[in-house]
Structures are given as C-alpha cells and as structure tokens.
C-alpha cells in the first residue's frame, strides 16, 4: 500500500514538472479557419503538421474559400473563427459597419528581400526601350486585383514615384491568373501581381520584374483576422491559436532565408506548399520570392494607414475609420512573451 502511494506521488510530481497532465483529445477546442489556397496559407499547415495547434489543445479545421474578401461575412457571423484577408477598402468598411472583425497578425508583407508582389511589365516594352523608368508608365494599361485592394494602393505608389497620378495610367482590375494570360496576349502592359503568378509570367518570358522591395518597403498586404468571439469572450482560445501561429511563422522564416526558398527546412516547406496549393512546377521555387511574415506577428501600421488614405482618396470608404479601430496586437505581443525573441536557425 505504501509503495502504491509512493508511486502515485511520483507520478503526480512528474505531471507537475511537465506542466500538468496531457489534455484529453475530447477536451480540444475546435476552431474553423478560412484559407484560400495561396502560398501564405502555409503557416497554418506548418502549425498543423508540426503539432503546434495540438500543443495548444486546439483542433483546427481549415475551410477553403476562393478569395479573402469572401471570408469577411462568415467571419462576422461566427461561421468561421479566423480568416485570412488583405489590406482593402472592404475590410475597413466592414469594421466601420461594426462587423466585429480585427487584424491580429501579419500574414504577408513585403519586407526587405521579400517583394512577392512586384510590378511586372511586358518584356517587349522593356526590350524596345519604350519603358525605362516609372515616368514611362503614363498611358499604359496596368492591372491590379482591386478595386480597393493593396495592389491598387501599390500601383498608386509606383505611379507617384514616376511623378504621375493614379489617373495617368489606364487602370483595370482582374485576378492574378488572368493577369498572366493578359500579359501574354498583350491585352495589358503591366500588373501588380503576387507569387506564384509573378514567377510564372517571368518564367514564360512574357514579363519582367520592374520593381523590388524599395518601391513600397514593408507593405502590409495579407493579414490574419479574428472574429468577435475570439476578440471578446474567448480571448484565451485566440491566444492559444496565436502562440501556435507565431511559432509556425518562425519555422517559415527559417526556411525562407533572405527572401529565397533555401533556408533550413526549405525543401519540406516547398513540399507542403505544393501539396496545399496545387502548384506542380518545383523549378519555380528556384527564383520565386516568398512572402514575408513577421516572426513576431507584427503588422506594419504605417502601411495600413497609407493604404487607408489611398482608399479614402478614391472615395471607397463608407464611414470614417482609423487604423487603430481595425487592429488588436495584444495576441501577437503575448505570444512573443511566451515564446521569447526569434532566433533564426
């Protein structure tokens, strides 16, 4: 009897040292997360495959959408808990209407060496000498993914640096895959597009990159969004998700060292991206520029403010709103406190 009691005491001590008993599977909290099969979604899959969500006693269901904006209404209605969106007029308007969604972390940004959303121009326009500087964009037909998107905002920056206004170009809106087709057929002269469309257009020989990260340093393009439940009643659950997300983002940063898919674990990362996006040309990753994701989850507040200013100027904002109304960085800050500072491998 004494031996049995001693054994139970030892087991209890070991559990305390390990941080408590392992959670039972039935106790795991289920979260529904919207994804749209883009490369920046890979952080969710890293957290899933590495067991980072399981560490936080979370069961995460990844729900496919065909675009980020389509997640806003289900997120506001509580049909999904977490979404992936972009800096856009639609997002600011949703917050202005009181839909109860907020930006909580970075999901895709153009940090130095990570310009995954470049300005592309048709190669024949460069080879002929018709376009040499940004000032030569005047009158060209240029595509963005908008209206009211981060791509439109970046196009405005490019035109501005050429001494032009947004109206000095013939601006059209179309999806990224459509942009590649339109560049090939010469239906457009250039586009602000993202990977992998950018590398596909360059690899096929129809376009060249006409910008680098210096065009719009650190633009906040994609963001992680929480719905009202995680922002209010279930903040503890939102914190657990964020800790797993930031941990996974650090694995991603290690693998995309200095803006290339060549860091520690890069081949496994490429495998995962190909598996989850449907990309089949592995050679593209030799030159593809990965999206930046802050290893601390931090978002670029100035970029969000600059893009909001552009949307206001274009008459696309319904009610007055400020960036502070749209962002809650407490989750990411607390995750960094738990995990410690990022140390690249």
Secondary structure as UniProt FT lines:
FT   HELIX           2..17
FT   TURN            18..19
FT   HELIX           25..27
FT   STRAND          29..35
FT   HELIX           39..41
FT   HELIX           42..49
FT   TURN            50..51
FT   HELIX           52..55
FT   TURN            56..57
FT   STRAND          58..64
FT   TURN            69..70
FT   HELIX           71..77
FT   STRAND          82..86
FT   HELIX           89..96
FT   TURN            97..98
FT   STRAND          102..109
FT   TURN            112..113
FT   STRAND          119..122
FT   HELIX           123..127
FT   TURN            128..129
FT   HELIX           134..137
FT   TURN            138..139
FT   STRAND          141..144
FT   HELIX           150..161
FT   TURN            162..163
FT   HELIX           166..168
FT   STRAND          170..173
FT   HELIX           176..184
FT   TURN            185..186
FT   STRAND          190..192
FT   TURN            195..196
FT   HELIX           197..203
FT   TURN            204..205
FT   STRAND          207..209
FT   TURN            213..214
FT   TURN            217..218
FT   STRAND          220..226
FT   HELIX           228..231
FT   TURN            232..234
FT   HELIX           235..255
FT   HELIX           257..259
FT   TURN            264..265
FT   HELIX           266..277
FT   HELIX           282..286
FT   TURN            295..296
FT   HELIX           301..313
FT   TURN            314..315
FT   HELIX           323..325
FT   HELIX           330..339
//
